[in-house]
């Protein structure tokens, strides 16, 4: 089904605009090196991109204490920026699509707003966004908060917005926020898990958004 035009487009970043798995998984491995975690595959680690870090650590360490959890998260937040996104790459056609796509644009990412801005700037995407919204001190997806913040900023109705993402938390958050959802098939998310949230649209390349 062709994707119609929307007044506002909300984009996940990791696995949707950029292939950031090498840096994210690299930082995860650095953090886990100091733990008793077994050797983990890239496929396993990529499966947690788009989720909160807590989901990964709880899956690995079911009996983890709050203090241990906080220590791992703090360590990740130290390791990840030091990589300077040097192994992250822009998906083909992203800049062209954003430049051609009508309507206002924002982000809906689990990253902080500051980190989101750094990445968008690094890859020359920031000028295409009217607003940048990360997860700053409120619950991450699948909670709808990061989406609702942009809706409030733009002063639009949820039904005027399309959320584009690659993972189940994106689709669930979009449903809970009342916006239309578009699942991309080239990212890191489990397609069956996304399908449970009945995305309104599926695309295999971001260029499909621009017709």
Secondary structure, DSSP 8 states (H G I E B T S, - for coil): ------SEEEE--BTTTEE-HHHHHHHHHHHHTTTT-----HHHHHTTTTS-HHHHHHHH-TT--HHHHHHHHHHHHHHHHHTTTTT-EE-TTHHHHHHH--SEEEE--SS-HHHHHHHHHHTT-GGG-S------SS--TTSSHHHHHHHHHHT--GGGEEEEESSHHHHHHHHHHT-EEEEESSSSS-HHHHHTT--SEEESSGGGGG-
